[in-house]
Amino acid sequence: MKNKQQITQFQLILVLIHAQIGVGIVSLPYEMFNKANGDSWISVLITGVILQVMILLIWVLMRRFPTQNLFMILQILFGKFVGKFIALLYCCYFVIVAGMVLAKFGYVIKVWMLPLTPKWLVLLLMILTVIYIVKENLRILARFFFLASITLIVFIILSAYSLKFANYTYILPIGSHGFFKIINGVRAGFPSFQGFELLMVLFPFVQANQKSVLKAATIANAFVTIMYTFIVLTCLLFFSPQELKLIPEPVLYLIKSFSFKIIERPDLIFTSMWIILVATTLMSLLFVSSLGLSSVIKAKSNKYFVYITAFASFLIALIPKGKFDFEVLGKINNQLVIFFAFTFPIIFLLISIIFKKKERRDS
């Protein structure tokens, strides 16, 4: 089982990239613009720098427990009872995020592609597809992510085409909206970068030395940061500030505005590619949550827990009914990210250093 869960350094890069790039990419420029206006692309770059600091701190924590994942480390730091309780909280966190991703996916698909199809059916088809892959091992998951990476290339190419119509005055003068606007944009960008914290779970499964793992996580973060910056910047240059305030999914509107002789509706092809990215994000979240449950209960396999976490995320995705519900869930998600992806890992590191908690080499 452990051998099947082993992945290479390159596969870790792919898993971390797909864990972060998903449902939020179509609405990120809109959300960032509402907070930082024309300087939102700067906010994305700063967010990437902050995440790199967090990745370094997580790496320092994991170096102290090189053969343990997050759920095992918690039991070492806090004891079995408290450690398992916090591990369950992390499992719930991953399931809730998966449910939010699934809900957003269902909303966009219903608006853009299948307005008459029942929402529950769209969500069910997605969750069944995800289960089919996730019930296998981590190595199979990483191989699928390699194939899915083709969609990232299509995203970049289609977005780059919009630069043909760019108006560079939309972002000038740079920094004119002030430092505090840029910082507000940074916080708005955290949910879209969600997924880097999976390194705490995947670290012991990587067939590479510790420095190589840090290098892989850094490459993944750099790629995501550059891609998000590019997507935000293309939308800022294509849409006027007045237009961008009114478009909740600017990336889809961007692609829809193009017309090719061969392809009549490029936005539908773009959306189909985006569905794959949503699926890979869901796969990552459901895999780590099911792995967490199996670690807490000490089960030999996480296969059966995949069905439990998938069903829970499916039920969560059915909750939001309209735009107001998504705004409320978005605020909840922002708080969850701050605690589980930023605050708690720092606390874990401090506790391990202060109380000299480390993995025993002779064990």
C-alpha positions as CSV (number, residue, x, y, z in Angstrom):
1,M,0.0,0.0,0.0
2,K,2.8,2.4,0.9
3,N,4.7,1.7,-2.3
4,K,1.6,2.4,-4.4
5,Q,1.2,5.8,-2.6
6,Q,4.8,6.9,-3.5
7,I,5.1,9.7,-6.1
8,T,8.1,11.4,-7.7
9,Q,9.2,15.0,-7.3
10,F,7.7,15.9,-10.7
11,Q,4.4,14.2,-9.7
12,L,4.3,16.3,-6.5
13,I,4.6,19.4,-8.6
14,L,1.6,18.4,-10.7
15,V,-0.5,17.4,-7.6
16,L,0.1,20.7,-5.9
17,I,-0.6,22.7,-9.1
18,H,-3.9,20.9,-9.7
19,A,-4.8,21.2,-6.0
20,Q,-4.6,25.0,-6.3
21,I,-5.8,25.7,-9.8
22,G,-9.5,24.8,-10.2
23,V,-12.9,26.4,-9.7
24,G,-11.7,29.8,-8.6
25,I,-9.7,30.6,-11.8
26,V,-12.8,31.8,-13.7
27,S,-13.9,34.3,-11.1
28,L,-10.5,35.3,-9.6
29,P,-10.0,38.5,-11.7
30,Y,-13.5,39.8,-10.6
31,E,-12.9,39.0,-6.9
32,M,-9.4,40.6,-6.9
33,F,-10.6,43.6,-8.9
34,N,-13.3,44.3,-6.3
35,K,-10.6,44.6,-3.6
36,A,-7.6,46.1,-5.4
37,N,-8.9,47.5,-8.7
38,G,-6.3,47.9,-11.4
39,D,-3.5,46.8,-9.0
40,S,-5.0,43.4,-8.4
41,W,-2.3,41.7,-10.4
42,I,0.2,43.1,-7.8
43,S,-1.9,41.5,-5.1
44,V,-1.6,38.1,-6.8
45,L,2.2,38.4,-6.9
46,I,2.3,39.3,-3.2
47,T,0.0,36.4,-2.3
48,G,2.4,34.1,-4.1
49,V,5.3,35.4,-2.0
50,I,3.4,35.0,1.2
51,L,2.5,31.4,0.2
52,Q,6.2,30.7,-0.5
53,V,7.0,31.7,3.1
54,M,4.3,29.4,4.3
55,I,5.6,26.6,2.2
56,L,9.0,27.1,3.7
57,L,7.6,27.0,7.2
58,I,5.6,23.8,6.4
59,W,8.8,22.3,5.0
60,V,10.6,23.0,8.2
61,L,7.8,21.4,10.2
62,M,7.8,18.3,8.0
63,R,11.6,17.9,8.2
64,R,11.1,17.2,11.9
65,F,8.8,14.3,11.0
66,P,10.1,13.1,7.6
67,T,8.1,9.8,7.5
68,Q,4.9,11.1,9.0
69,N,2.0,12.9,7.4
70,L,0.0,15.7,9.0
71,F,-2.6,13.4,10.7
72,M,0.2,11.4,12.4
73,I,2.2,14.4,13.4
74,L,-0.9,15.9,15.2
75,Q,-1.0,12.8,17.4
76,I,2.7,13.2,18.3
77,L,2.3,16.9,19.1
78,F,-0.9,16.8,21.1
79,G,-1.4,13.2,22.1
80,K,-3.7,10.6,20.6
81,F,-7.1,12.0,21.8
82,V,-6.5,15.7,21.0
83,G,-4.4,14.9,18.0
84,K,-7.1,12.7,16.5
85,F,-9.7,15.4,17.2
86,I,-7.6,18.1,15.3
87,A,-7.0,15.6,12.5
88,L,-10.8,15.1,12.2
89,L,-11.2,18.9,12.0
90,Y,-8.7,19.0,9.1
91,C,-10.7,16.2,7.4
92,C,-13.9,18.3,7.8
93,Y,-12.0,21.3,6.5
94,F,-11.0,19.4,3.3
95,V,-14.5,18.0,2.9
96,I,-16.1,21.5,3.3
97,V,-13.7,23.0,0.8
98,A,-14.5,20.2,-1.6
99,G,-18.2,20.9,-1.1
100,M,-17.7,24.6,-1.9
101,V,-15.7,23.8,-5.0
102,L,-18.5,21.4,-6.1
103,A,-21.2,23.9,-5.4
104,K,-19.4,26.7,-7.4
105,F,-18.9,24.2,-10.3
106,G,-22.6,23.4,-10.4
107,Y,-23.5,27.0,-10.4
108,V,-21.2,27.9,-13.3
109,I,-22.3,24.9,-15.4
110,K,-25.9,25.6,-14.9
111,V,-25.5,29.3,-15.9
112,W,-23.1,28.7,-18.9
113,M,-23.9,25.2,-20.3
114,L,-26.8,23.3,-18.9
115,P,-29.5,25.7,-17.6
116,L,-32.3,23.2,-17.7
117,T,-30.4,20.2,-16.2
118,P,-31.1,19.6,-12.5
119,K,-28.3,20.8,-10.3
120,W,-28.1,17.6,-8.3
121,L,-27.6,15.6,-11.5
122,V,-24.6,17.7,-12.6
123,L,-23.1,17.4,-9.2
124,L,-23.7,13.7,-9.1
125,L,-22.0,13.1,-12.4
126,M,-18.9,15.0,-11.3
127,I,-18.7,13.3,-7.9
128,L,-19.0,9.8,-9.4
129,T,-16.2,10.6,-11.9
130,V,-14.0,11.9,-9.0
131,I,-14.7,8.8,-6.9
132,Y,-13.6,6.5,-9.8
133,I,-10.1,8.0,-9.7
134,V,-9.7,8.8,-6.0
135,K,-10.5,5.3,-4.8
136,E,-7.2,4.2,-6.5
137,N,-3.8,5.1,-5.0
138,L,-1.9,8.3,-5.1
139,R,0.3,7.2,-7.9
140,I,-2.7,6.7,-10.2
141,L,-4.0,10.1,-9.1
142,A,-0.7,11.8,-10.1
143,R,-0.6,10.1,-13.5
144,F,-4.1,11.3,-14.2
145,F,-3.0,14.8,-13.2
146,F,-0.2,14.6,-15.8
147,L,-2.7,14.0,-18.6
148,A,-5.0,16.7,-17.2
149,S,-2.1,19.2,-17.4
150,I,-2.8,19.7,-21.1
151,T,-5.8,21.8,-20.1
152,L,-3.5,24.3,-18.4
153,I,-1.7,24.9,-21.8
154,V,-5.0,25.5,-23.5
155,F,-5.9,28.0,-20.7
156,I,-2.7,29.9,-21.2
157,I,-3.0,30.0,-25.0
158,L,-6.6,31.2,-25.1
159,S,-5.9,33.8,-22.5
160,A,-2.8,35.0,-24.3
161,Y,-4.9,35.6,-27.5
162,S,-6.8,38.3,-25.7
163,L,-3.6,40.4,-25.5
164,K,-4.2,41.2,-29.1
165,F,-7.0,43.5,-27.9
166,A,-5.2,44.8,-24.8
167,N,-5.6,48.3,-23.6
168,Y,-2.6,49.0,-21.3
169,T,-4.1,52.3,-20.0
170,Y,-6.6,50.2,-17.8
171,I,-3.8,49.4,-15.3
172,L,-2.0,52.8,-15.4
173,P,-0.7,54.4,-13.3
174,I,0.6,51.3,-11.4
175,G,0.1,51.5,-7.7
176,S,-2.3,54.4,-7.9
177,H,-5.0,52.8,-5.8
178,G,-2.8,52.6,-2.7
179,F,-1.0,50.1,-0.5
180,F,-4.1,49.2,1.6
181,K,-6.1,48.3,-1.6
182,I,-3.4,45.9,-2.7
183,I,-3.3,44.3,0.8
184,N,-7.1,43.8,0.7
185,G,-6.6,42.1,-2.6
186,V,-4.1,39.7,-1.1
187,R,-6.6,38.4,1.4
188,A,-9.2,38.0,-1.3
189,G,-6.7,35.8,-3.3
190,F,-6.0,33.3,-0.5
191,P,-9.0,31.0,-1.3
192,S,-7.9,30.7,-5.0
193,F,-4.4,29.6,-3.8
194,Q,-5.9,27.0,-1.5
195,G,-4.3,23.6,-1.8
196,F,-0.6,24.3,-1.0
197,E,-1.3,23.0,2.6
198,L,-1.7,19.5,1.1
199,L,2.1,19.4,1.2
200,M,1.7,18.5,4.9
201,V,-0.1,15.4,3.9
202,L,1.9,14.5,0.8
203,F,5.4,15.1,2.1
204,P,6.2,11.5,3.3
205,F,4.9,10.0,0.1
206,V,7.5,11.7,-2.2
207,Q,10.4,9.6,-3.5
208,A,13.0,12.4,-3.1
209,N,15.2,14.0,-0.5
210,Q,13.9,16.9,1.6
211,K,15.5,19.7,-0.4
212,S,13.9,18.2,-3.6
213,V,10.5,18.3,-2.0
214,L,11.0,22.0,-1.1
215,K,12.1,22.7,-4.7
216,A,9.0,20.9,-6.1
217,A,6.7,22.9,-3.9
218,T,8.4,26.1,-4.8
219,I,8.1,25.3,-8.5
220,A,4.4,24.5,-8.1
221,N,3.8,27.8,-6.2
222,A,5.8,29.8,-8.8
223,F,3.8,28.3,-11.6
224,V,0.4,28.9,-10.0
225,T,1.4,32.5,-9.0
226,I,2.6,33.3,-12.5
227,M,-0.5,31.8,-14.2
228,Y,-2.9,33.5,-11.8
229,T,-1.1,36.8,-12.4
230,F,-1.2,36.3,-16.1
231,I,-5.0,35.5,-16.0
232,V,-5.8,38.5,-13.8
233,L,-3.6,40.8,-16.0
234,T,-5.2,39.7,-19.2
235,C,-8.7,40.4,-17.8
236,L,-7.6,43.8,-16.5
237,L,-6.2,44.7,-20.0
238,F,-9.2,43.4,-21.9
239,F,-12.1,44.7,-19.8
240,S,-12.6,48.3,-18.8
241,P,-12.9,49.0,-15.0
242,Q,-16.6,49.7,-15.4
243,E,-17.1,46.3,-17.2
244,L,-15.1,44.3,-14.8
245,K,-17.2,45.4,-11.9
246,L,-20.3,43.8,-13.5
247,I,-18.8,40.4,-14.7
248,P,-18.6,37.7,-12.0
249,E,-16.9,35.2,-14.4
250,P,-14.6,37.4,-16.5
251,V,-12.5,34.6,-17.9
252,L,-15.5,32.9,-19.4
253,Y,-16.7,36.2,-20.9
254,L,-13.2,36.9,-22.2
255,I,-13.2,33.6,-24.2
256,K,-16.8,34.0,-25.3
257,S,-15.9,37.4,-26.9
258,F,-13.6,35.6,-29.4
259,S,-14.7,34.3,-32.7
260,F,-12.8,31.8,-34.9
261,K,-13.7,30.4,-38.3
262,I,-13.4,26.8,-37.1
263,I,-14.8,27.1,-33.6
264,E,-18.1,28.9,-33.1
265,R,-18.3,28.8,-29.3
266,P,-14.7,28.7,-27.9
267,D,-16.1,29.4,-24.4
268,L,-17.8,26.0,-24.4
269,I,-14.5,24.3,-25.1
270,F,-12.8,26.4,-22.5
271,T,-15.5,25.5,-20.0
272,S,-15.1,21.8,-20.8
273,M,-11.4,22.1,-20.1
274,W,-12.2,24.0,-16.9
275,I,-14.3,21.0,-15.7
276,I,-11.2,18.8,-15.8
277,L,-9.4,21.3,-13.5
278,V,-12.3,21.3,-11.1
279,A,-12.3,17.5,-11.1
280,T,-8.5,17.4,-10.2
281,T,-9.0,19.9,-7.4
282,L,-11.8,17.7,-6.0
283,M,-9.7,14.6,-6.3
284,S,-6.9,16.1,-4.3
285,L,-9.2,17.3,-1.5
286,L,-11.2,14.0,-1.3
287,F,-8.0,12.0,-1.3
288,V,-6.4,13.8,1.6
289,S,-9.6,13.9,3.6
290,S,-10.2,10.1,3.1
291,L,-6.5,9.5,4.0
292,G,-7.0,11.5,7.2
293,L,-10.0,9.4,8.2
294,S,-8.2,6.2,7.6
295,S,-5.2,7.5,9.7
296,V,-7.5,8.4,12.6
297,I,-9.3,5.1,12.6
298,K,-6.1,3.2,11.7
299,A,-7.6,1.5,8.7
300,K,-5.4,-0.3,6.2
301,S,-6.9,1.5,3.2
302,N,-8.6,4.8,2.6
303,K,-10.8,3.4,-0.3
304,Y,-14.0,3.1,1.7
305,F,-13.6,6.5,3.3
306,V,-13.6,8.1,-0.2
307,Y,-17.3,7.3,-0.5
308,I,-18.0,8.9,2.8
309,T,-16.1,12.1,2.1
310,A,-17.5,12.3,-1.4
311,F,-21.1,11.9,-0.2
312,A,-20.5,14.6,2.5
313,S,-19.2,17.0,-0.1
314,F,-22.1,16.3,-2.4
315,L,-24.6,17.2,0.4
316,I,-22.7,20.4,1.2
317,A,-22.7,21.4,-2.5
318,L,-26.6,21.1,-2.5
319,I,-26.9,23.8,0.2
320,P,-26.3,27.1,-1.7
321,K,-29.2,28.1,-3.8
322,G,-28.3,31.6,-5.0
323,K,-25.7,34.4,-5.2
324,F,-26.3,35.4,-1.5
325,D,-25.6,31.8,-0.3
326,F,-22.3,31.7,-2.3
327,E,-21.2,35.0,-0.8
328,V,-21.8,33.6,2.7
329,L,-20.0,30.4,1.9
330,G,-17.1,32.5,0.4
331,K,-16.7,34.4,3.7
332,I,-16.7,31.1,5.6
333,N,-14.1,29.7,3.3
334,N,-11.9,32.8,3.7
335,Q,-11.8,32.2,7.5
336,L,-11.2,28.5,7.1
337,V,-8.2,29.2,4.9
338,I,-6.7,31.6,7.4
339,F,-6.9,29.1,10.2
340,F,-6.2,25.7,8.6
341,A,-3.7,26.8,5.9
342,F,-1.8,29.6,7.7
343,T,-2.4,29.9,11.5
344,F,-2.5,26.2,12.5
345,P,0.7,25.1,10.6
346,I,2.6,27.9,12.3
347,I,1.3,26.9,15.7
348,F,2.3,23.2,15.0
349,L,5.8,24.3,14.1
350,L,6.2,26.5,17.2
351,I,5.0,23.7,19.4
352,S,7.3,21.2,17.9
353,I,10.3,23.5,18.4
354,I,9.4,24.8,21.9
355,F,8.6,21.3,23.2
356,K,11.4,19.7,21.1
357,K,9.0,17.3,19.4
358,K,10.7,15.3,16.7
359,E,10.3,12.0,15.0
360,R,12.4,9.3,16.7
361,R,15.0,8.1,14.2
362,D,15.1,4.6,15.9
363,S,11.4,4.1,15.6
